[in-house]
């Protein structure tokens, strides 16, 4: 028992190196992503006050990179939260239907012109994410408890429903609105603004504080619901807070950039491969890892066949699908 307590007391100290390393990696990736693009812009020109360099960096690239980092952090934190709540390594905002619900709401709003009303699109995307989460919860309830397997299957079924609804919307929408609606299906950071970054930062901070508040309960929940209840954890309350926080920030991410899948699946597993830590320590590392992965993926998608820009959602899917299949094989 004393050995366990000693290990726990040393854990925060052992976090210093990984956190500093991930922060340094994120800073390096951001610096490269801001400088490289269709037009090369040097940081020296920016520091020297070059007007063109300042305009490109401050108005176009830096907002895009910051938004990408926040979206990566958001999706990775949501992913590790869902995996911990469900005790399922395949759980992910995309797979559980949360991203699909947000994208469905955003696509409908864009297709019929509601996106022109300032501030309405994020609200509709949030509503779609919360609606999807509520539906998944209701479908997964069994004898007063939430069954993890039923919840995962419900998410997969709802994803199919949302895809069908989006296709119907495309068929009914005016031609001039279809391209705007398509944005929410492909996942792209193009057109990101400082206001997007501010909204994401505020919601991400609120959701993270909520998850930190229940972090110890989530750590206990990872050992099983019955064991957590025996230790005094209100399991259903923890699930409600965890799913609510993760769903809100997922809705915000989709409202800004559309569906960017598999980040919530990839990052927690990659972090666990390097550092086997409980939820309290996985949270900040996953946030930094998600930020690094999205910024790097967006950079590659911009320059790999420049001047054509690939949607970052397609690039992350190319990374995530093989990883997902390998996890399925491992679970057999």
PEWOSUL-V807114 format. One record per backbone hydrogen bond with DSSP energy under -0.5 kcal/mol. NH is the residue of the N-H (numbers start at 1). CO is the residue of the C=O. If there is no record, write none. Layout:
((NH/CO) (NH/CO))
This chain:
((5/1) (6/2) (7/3) (8/4) (9/5) (10/6) (11/7) (12/8) (14/10) (15/11) (15/12) (16/13) (18/14) (19/15) (20/16) (21/17) (22/18) (23/19) (24/20) (25/21) (26/22) (27/23) (28/24) (29/25) (30/26) (31/27) (32/28) (33/29) (34/30) (35/31) (36/32) (41/35) (46/42) (47/43) (48/44) (49/46) (50/45) (54/50) (55/51) (56/52) (57/53) (58/54) (59/55) (60/55) (60/56) (61/56) (62/57) (64/60) (65/61) (66/62) (67/63) (68/64) (69/65) (70/66) (71/67) (72/68) (73/69) (74/70) (75/71) (76/72) (77/73) (78/74) (79/75) (80/76) (81/77) (82/78) (83/79) (84/80) (85/81) (86/82) (87/83) (88/83) (91/88) (96/92) (97/94) (98/93) (99/93) (101/97) (102/98) (103/99) (104/100) (105/101) (106/102) (107/103) (108/104) (109/105) (110/106) (111/107) (112/108) (113/110) (114/109) (115/109) (116/113) (117/114) (118/116) (120/117) (121/117) (123/119) (124/120) (125/121) (126/122) (127/123) (128/124) (129/125) (130/126) (131/127) (132/128) (133/129) (134/130) (135/131) (136/132) (137/133) (138/134) (139/135) (140/136) (141/137) (141/138) (142/145) (145/142) (147/140) (147/145) (148/146) (151/147) (152/148) (153/149) (154/150) (155/151) (156/152) (157/153) (158/154) (159/155) (160/156) (161/157) (162/158) (163/159) (164/160) (165/161) (166/162) (167/163) (168/164) (169/165) (170/166) (171/167) (172/168) (173/169) (174/111) (177/174) (178/174) (178/175) (179/175) (181/177) (182/178) (183/179) (184/181) (185/182) (186/182) (187/183) (188/257) (192/189) (197/193) (198/194) (199/195) (200/196) (201/197) (202/198) (203/199) (204/200) (205/201) (206/202) (207/203) (208/204) (209/205) (210/206) (211/207) (212/208) (213/209) (214/210) (215/212) (218/214) (219/215) (220/216) (221/217) (222/218) (223/220) (224/221) (228/224) (229/225) (230/226) (231/227) (232/229) (233/228) (235/233) (238/234) (239/235) (240/236) (241/237) (242/238) (243/239) (244/240) (245/241) (246/242) (247/243) (248/244) (249/245) (250/246) (251/247) (252/248) (253/249) (254/250) (255/251) (256/252) (257/253) (258/254) (259/184) (260/258) (261/259) (266/262) (267/263) (269/265) (270/266) (271/267) (272/268) (273/269) (274/270) (274/271) (275/271) (277/275) (281/278) (282/278) (283/279) (285/281) (286/282) (287/283) (288/284) (289/285) (290/286) (291/287) (292/288) (293/289) (294/290) (295/291) (296/292) (297/293) (298/294) (299/295) (300/296) (301/297) (302/298) (303/299) (304/300) (305/308) (306/303) (308/305) (310/301) (310/308) (313/187) (314/311) (315/311) (316/312) (317/313) (318/314) (319/315) (320/316) (321/317) (322/318) (323/319) (324/320) (325/321) (326/322) (327/323) (328/324) (329/325) (330/326) (331/327) (332/328) (332/329))
